[in-house]
Amino acid sequence: MRSREAKKFLVGLLLASAVFAAAGALAFGAGAALTAALCGGTCLALAAGFCVCRAREIDRLSEYLASVYTGGEILDIRTQREGELNALRDDIYKITTILGEQKAALEEDKRLLADFLGDVAHQLKTPIAAILLQTELWEDEAVPAEEKDQCACRVSQAAERMGWLVEQLLKLCRLDAAVVRFE
């Protein structure tokens, strides 16, 4: 048994039984001492059983918490009974349920962020591809000057599109970090 409180309780009960047995022997003789010792021993056995059962229940709750901590399933451990351990069990269930919900919400946020970043990357690839294509045309000496001027216009438009996308991304980051307020 690991519980210091239970050990103290049992030692105290043992001492009380010994005192009652000695007092009974002094006051009423050996028969009374035997009766007091039997009563004290019975009480001690019942108390020890209670302490062992309580320690097992606490161990089960500890194992359950360790299981949840390592990613195990959150079980409904609530009971309809009264008592300190049952109240503790209900509180543990509430906390683990809330933590499970928060974990699910964080996983959903992570998935949405990954989707969002994928969308941003895709949106940025389009103007970058356009810029690269236009610069190839610029470098080609066979392309007439008039077409090169159109290339410059397309590069400018693609750069503006990229700038707009980056600006929107920065706004979202500021909103997420609560640096600015959404109105």
C-alpha positions as CSV (number, residue, x, y, z in Angstrom):
1,M,0.0,0.0,0.0
2,R,1.5,3.3,-1.1
3,S,-0.9,5.7,0.7
4,R,0.7,7.4,3.7
5,E,-2.6,8.5,5.0
6,A,-4.0,4.9,4.9
7,K,-0.9,3.6,6.7
8,K,-1.3,6.2,9.4
9,F,-5.0,5.4,9.8
10,L,-4.3,1.7,10.1
11,V,-1.5,2.2,12.6
12,G,-3.7,4.5,14.6
13,L,-6.5,1.9,14.6
14,L,-4.1,-0.8,15.6
15,L,-2.9,1.3,18.5
16,A,-6.5,2.1,19.6
17,S,-7.3,-1.6,19.5
18,A,-4.3,-2.4,21.7
19,V,-5.2,0.4,24.2
20,F,-8.8,-0.9,24.4
21,A,-7.6,-4.5,24.8
22,A,-5.2,-3.4,27.6
23,A,-7.9,-1.3,29.3
24,G,-10.4,-4.1,29.1
25,A,-7.9,-6.5,30.6
26,L,-7.2,-4.2,33.5
27,A,-10.8,-3.3,34.1
28,F,-12.6,-6.6,33.4
29,G,-10.1,-9.4,33.1
30,A,-8.7,-11.5,30.3
31,G,-12.1,-12.3,28.8
32,A,-12.9,-8.7,28.2
33,A,-9.4,-8.1,26.8
34,L,-9.9,-11.0,24.3
35,T,-13.3,-9.5,23.3
36,A,-11.8,-6.1,22.9
37,A,-8.9,-7.5,20.9
38,L,-11.2,-9.4,18.6
39,C,-13.4,-6.3,18.1
40,G,-10.3,-4.2,17.4
41,G,-8.9,-6.8,15.0
42,T,-12.2,-7.0,13.1
43,C,-12.2,-3.2,12.9
44,L,-8.6,-3.2,11.7
45,A,-9.4,-5.8,9.1
46,L,-12.4,-3.9,7.8
47,A,-10.4,-0.6,7.7
48,A,-7.5,-2.4,5.9
49,G,-10.0,-3.7,3.3
50,F,-11.4,-0.2,2.9
51,C,-8.0,1.3,2.4
52,V,-7.0,-1.4,-0.1
53,C,-10.1,-0.9,-2.1
54,R,-9.7,2.9,-2.1
55,A,-6.0,2.6,-3.1
56,R,-7.1,0.3,-6.0
57,E,-9.7,2.8,-7.1
58,I,-7.1,5.6,-7.0
59,D,-4.6,3.4,-9.0
60,R,-7.3,2.8,-11.6
61,L,-7.9,6.5,-12.0
62,S,-4.2,7.1,-12.3
63,E,-3.8,4.5,-14.9
64,Y,-6.8,6.0,-16.8
65,L,-5.2,9.4,-16.7
66,A,-1.9,8.0,-17.9
67,S,-3.7,6.3,-20.8
68,V,-5.5,9.6,-21.8
69,Y,-2.2,11.4,-21.5
70,T,-0.5,9.0,-23.9
71,G,-3.3,9.4,-26.4
72,G,-5.6,6.7,-25.3
73,E,-9.4,6.8,-25.7
74,I,-11.4,9.0,-23.4
75,L,-13.9,6.8,-21.6
76,D,-17.1,7.7,-19.7
77,I,-16.0,6.9,-16.2
78,R,-18.7,8.8,-14.4
79,T,-20.9,7.1,-11.8
80,Q,-24.2,8.0,-10.2
81,R,-22.9,7.2,-6.7
82,E,-21.9,9.6,-4.0
83,G,-18.5,9.9,-2.4
84,E,-15.2,11.7,-2.8
85,L,-13.7,9.3,-5.3
86,N,-16.8,9.3,-7.4
87,A,-16.8,13.1,-7.4
88,L,-13.1,13.0,-8.4
89,R,-14.0,10.5,-11.1
90,D,-16.7,12.8,-12.5
91,D,-14.3,15.8,-12.5
92,I,-11.6,13.8,-14.2
93,Y,-14.2,12.8,-16.9
94,K,-15.2,16.4,-17.4
95,I,-11.6,17.6,-17.7
96,T,-10.6,14.8,-20.1
97,T,-13.7,15.4,-22.2
98,I,-12.8,19.1,-22.5
99,L,-9.2,18.3,-23.3
100,G,-10.4,15.8,-26.0
101,E,-12.7,18.5,-27.5
102,Q,-9.8,21.0,-27.5
103,K,-7.5,18.4,-29.2
104,A,-10.1,17.8,-31.9
105,A,-10.5,21.5,-32.5
106,L,-6.7,22.0,-32.7
107,E,-6.5,19.2,-35.2
108,E,-9.2,20.8,-37.3
109,D,-7.5,24.1,-37.1
110,K,-4.2,22.5,-38.2
111,R,-6.0,20.8,-41.1
112,L,-7.6,24.1,-42.1
113,L,-4.2,25.9,-41.9
114,A,-2.6,23.3,-44.1
115,D,-5.4,23.6,-46.6
116,F,-5.1,27.4,-46.5
117,L,-1.3,27.3,-47.0
118,G,-1.8,25.0,-49.9
119,D,-4.3,27.4,-51.5
120,V,-2.0,30.4,-50.9
121,A,0.9,28.5,-52.5
122,H,-1.2,27.6,-55.5
123,Q,-2.4,31.2,-55.9
124,L,1.2,32.4,-55.7
125,K,2.4,29.9,-58.3
126,T,0.2,31.3,-61.0
127,P,1.6,34.8,-61.1
128,I,5.2,33.5,-60.6
129,A,4.7,31.2,-63.6
130,A,3.4,34.1,-65.6
131,I,6.4,36.3,-64.6
132,L,8.9,33.5,-65.5
133,L,7.2,33.0,-68.9
134,Q,7.3,36.7,-69.7
135,T,10.9,37.0,-68.7
136,E,11.8,34.2,-71.1
137,L,10.0,36.1,-73.9
138,W,11.9,39.3,-72.9
139,E,15.2,37.6,-73.2
140,D,14.4,36.1,-76.6
141,E,15.9,38.4,-79.2
142,A,13.5,37.1,-81.9
143,V,10.5,38.6,-80.0
144,P,9.6,42.1,-81.4
145,A,9.9,45.1,-79.1
146,E,6.1,45.7,-79.1
147,E,5.5,42.2,-77.8
148,K,8.3,42.8,-75.1
149,D,6.3,45.9,-74.0
150,Q,3.3,43.7,-73.6
151,C,5.5,41.3,-71.6
152,A,6.4,44.1,-69.2
153,C,2.7,44.9,-68.7
154,R,1.9,41.2,-67.9
155,V,4.9,41.0,-65.5
156,S,3.6,44.2,-63.8
157,Q,0.1,42.7,-63.5
158,A,1.4,39.4,-62.2
159,A,3.6,41.2,-59.6
160,E,0.6,43.3,-58.5
161,R,-1.4,40.1,-58.1
162,M,1.4,38.6,-56.0
163,G,1.6,41.8,-53.9
164,W,-2.1,41.7,-53.3
165,L,-2.0,38.1,-52.3
166,V,0.9,38.7,-49.9
167,E,-0.9,41.7,-48.4
168,Q,-4.0,39.7,-47.8
169,L,-2.0,36.9,-46.2
170,L,-0.3,39.5,-43.9
171,K,-3.7,40.9,-42.9
172,L,-4.9,37.4,-42.0
173,C,-1.8,36.9,-39.9
174,R,-2.4,40.2,-38.1
175,L,-6.0,39.2,-37.4
176,D,-5.0,35.8,-36.2
177,A,-2.3,37.3,-33.9
178,A,-5.0,39.9,-32.7
179,V,-2.6,42.7,-33.6
180,V,-5.6,44.4,-35.4
181,R,-9.3,44.1,-34.8
182,F,-11.7,42.9,-37.4
183,E,-14.5,45.4,-38.1
